Amino acid sequence: MIEINNVSVQFGGVKPIDGLTVNLTKPIVGLIGPNGAGKTTLLNVMSGFVEPKTGWVKVNGETITGLPAHKRAEFGLRRTFQTDQIAEDLTLLENVEAIADHSTFDNREARRKAVYGAIDFVGLSHRLNRRGSDLSTEERHLAEIAKALIGSPKLVMLDEPGAGMSGSESEHLQKVIRGIPGYCKSQVFLIDHDVDLISACCNETMVLDFGKLLALGPTLEVLKKPEVQQAYLGNFDELEAAA
Amino acid sequence: MARNKDKPDIPPGTPFQRVLPMLITFLVVAIVGPMFFSAYWLNTFSTVACLTLVAGTVALLYGQLGMVSLAQFALTGVGGWFCLRLIHGLAMPFELALIIGAVVAGLFGLILGLPALRMRGLYLALLTLMIAAAVQVVVNVIGFPDGGPGWTGHVVNGQRALIQRPLLATTDTAYFRYVMFWLAAGMALIEWSRATLPGRAWGLIRKSEAAAIAAGVSVVRYKALAFTMGGALAGLAGGLLAGLNGQLDNTGFPTSQSILLYALTIVGGAYHWMGAVFAGLLIRALPALLNDHGVDGNLANAFYGFALLVSLIQGRKGLAGQLADFYKFVRISRIVEGSVIWGVISVGLALTASYLGVAGFAGTLFIALIALLFRQAIPGVCWMLLGFFGKRVQDFAEDVEAAISLRLAKIMQVVGLMPDHRIVKRALNMLFIGYFVGWVASGVFDVDYNVALVIIWSAIVIRFLIELALYPAILTLRQRIDERYPKPFAAYR
């Protein structure tokens, strides 16, 4: 359950997010929008790298706005980045353990289970001891997701996890993302350009355009809306007129 | 060569397993070293051990966090100053003063690290450079304590007092082992941290601070930890240097040495403990060697510049990284075979030499061992040098070498020997290594240069003859061992 109330962000004269108010309740929520729509800025607001000029964000009823970025992980917010953040000279296991080091667990066994469980969940058990530099692009994206699942998070935010993946790899990714709410009882907030990935995974999708909410609702319905198609593909009448 | 993607990866091992090779190396050097070295070289190597520890802290900050600290050598001075002050002023036992000196240097390191939380790259380097210069100025003004009055403890006119070495280690030999113990302890602390929680946190920070913060890592805490640890160990080295000669020289900690140490840590390799050892050897042992040969030690600086250039061009992992990469592909059969044959050859040569009275047993043994060890360790030195004349010359030489090697390898195969496709490169390499090792050995072990050369060449020739004679038997043995134990160091880092 994410509540975003009247959030605005301003960088000088630019307003990447402008008075956004929205409640997101479904287990997997998608966020799409054309370039510069404010998608990543919204994610940065939620993970604490950008302070909103106005408004607040609540996750599961608790206000997170104003919490320092490194405290948000403890609170149960996890995110991935557009470019993967796997340390090249640590093994996959060490990369995931590095996250577990800064989460709290009841005992060693629980920690072990969380680390190995997350790696197994994304399907990388056979790569445990491979160094980050030797993992493929797909494996790195999956490893990023495994890192985000450590320490029973409340909200997992994925920033373009499908970038640069082929068809079959993307299918595996869809399965993994759909499994997250069942695996660690957390809500998933998925940002991607890939409409196939969004429509395959998300129960609900919001569309941003120029920092404003363009549409929100069940994914298929939202994608069919003419204003969404126009924001994505442009106005055909205008194109024809220009020609 | 295509990498087999589905080959199972070898786990890096527990932290203890990862530190063990280093500890064994230091232990062996500590035990065996004093048997070979003269008093002059023993003291030189004690200094090398101290500087290795300082280089280790430079490598810790640079390799783990990408932060350039040019003030580590200045922190060594700080640690040494406090150590001397406590012993002269309060007549403290050496170990206690050493540790307090290290703690104070650690605090200095922490203070130094505070701006590093917001700075990086060139700005951090400049800041630490200024701190190094400031320490140099302060030391020039107040001097190191040497039993004088007042809080500086510096004698202006009169007899300077020396501190006593620790009770455990009053002789040169004992003090060398004492320094090696602290070096092993300090480097083990660094390596252990790298293999456990702090190392993983540093890994995240190194990759991206934003990602580390998002993962809940306190960037401030882990950067401060690295600076404190680096400062404390550099300070420890300062105390050990003070104990070596009983005093420290006011001119002993110039800013230029800080920069040199940083450059040599890059040359040695900042991502492997061996890199720090190389840096220590280069900064102290090489000039000493040059002086020993009657060459001006400052000439080494020209070599350092060249070495830095090469390591910046050839790869960021430095000498240690290249050596580690080399050993990843070593097979255990070669190690067993090599150790047995080397052992036989060097002991045999050493016995012969001492029987004939041309050279000492230890010196001959060591020369033969080094010659055999370096027989292949620096492949392509000539090629690297050719690179300076341009790619075309290098390629041409490479083609000629390949053509000749191929012919020779075919002939070898026909005769029933193991075909060696790199025979020309090896021959050139041996030529280089032969003269180089001969030159080093005649300096360190007081063996006549020609005798050293004879030892080296007989070692290599005997090695070759043994291989000729036993080739068929060795080949089957090799294959059987390799099947059972493939590449043991593949995962070592």
HADDOCK unambig.tbl for C-alpha pairs under 7 A between the chains (distance, minus, plus):
assign (segid A and resid 69 and name CA) (segid B and resid 213 and name CA) 6.34 0.50 0.50
assign (segid A and resid 69 and name CA) (segid B and resid 214 and name CA) 6.33 0.50 0.50
assign (segid A and resid 70 and name CA) (segid B and resid 213 and name CA) 4.76 0.50 0.50
assign (segid A and resid 70 and name CA) (segid B and resid 214 and name CA) 5.70 0.50 0.50
assign (segid A and resid 70 and name CA) (segid B and resid 215 and name CA) 6.92 0.50 0.50
assign (segid A and resid 70 and name CA) (segid B and resid 216 and name CA) 4.40 0.50 0.50
assign (segid A and resid 70 and name CA) (segid B and resid 217 and name CA) 6.42 0.50 0.50
assign (segid A and resid 70 and name CA) (segid B and resid 218 and name CA) 6.69 0.50 0.50
assign (segid A and resid 71 and name CA) (segid B and resid 216 and name CA) 6.24 0.50 0.50
assign (segid A and resid 73 and name CA) (segid B and resid 214 and name CA) 6.15 0.50 0.50
assign (segid A and resid 73 and name CA) (segid B and resid 215 and name CA) 5.73 0.50 0.50
assign (segid A and resid 73 and name CA) (segid B and resid 216 and name CA) 4.91 0.50 0.50
assign (segid A and resid 74 and name CA) (segid B and resid 216 and name CA) 6.39 0.50 0.50
assign (segid A and resid 78 and name CA) (segid B and resid 214 and name CA) 6.89 0.50 0.50
assign (segid A and resid 79 and name CA) (segid B and resid 214 and name CA) 6.85 0.50 0.50
assign (segid A and resid 85 and name CA) (segid B and resid 207 and name CA) 6.34 0.50 0.50
assign (segid A and resid 85 and name CA) (segid B and resid 208 and name CA) 6.84 0.50 0.50
assign (segid A and resid 85 and name CA) (segid B and resid 211 and name CA) 6.58 0.50 0.50
assign (segid A and resid 87 and name CA) (segid B and resid 203 and name CA) 5.86 0.50 0.50
assign (segid A and resid 87 and name CA) (segid B and resid 204 and name CA) 6.17 0.50 0.50
assign (segid A and resid 87 and name CA) (segid B and resid 207 and name CA) 5.48 0.50 0.50
assign (segid A and resid 94 and name CA) (segid B and resid 200 and name CA) 6.59 0.50 0.50
assign (segid A and resid 98 and name CA) (segid B and resid 197 and name CA) 6.87 0.50 0.50
assign (segid A and resid 98 and name CA) (segid B and resid 200 and name CA) 5.07 0.50 0.50
assign (segid A and resid 98 and name CA) (segid B and resid 201 and name CA) 5.91 0.50 0.50
assign (segid A and resid 99 and name CA) (segid B and resid 215 and name CA) 5.98 0.50 0.50
assign (segid A and resid 101 and name CA) (segid B and resid 197 and name CA) 6.60 0.50 0.50
assign (segid A and resid 102 and name CA) (segid B and resid 216 and name CA) 6.03 0.50 0.50
assign (segid A and resid 102 and name CA) (segid B and resid 217 and name CA) 6.28 0.50 0.50
assign (segid A and resid 129 and name CA) (segid B and resid 9 and name CA) 5.47 0.50 0.50
assign (segid A and resid 129 and name CA) (segid B and resid 10 and name CA) 6.34 0.50 0.50
assign (segid A and resid 129 and name CA) (segid B and resid 11 and name CA) 5.14 0.50 0.50
assign (segid A and resid 130 and name CA) (segid B and resid 9 and name CA) 5.67 0.50 0.50
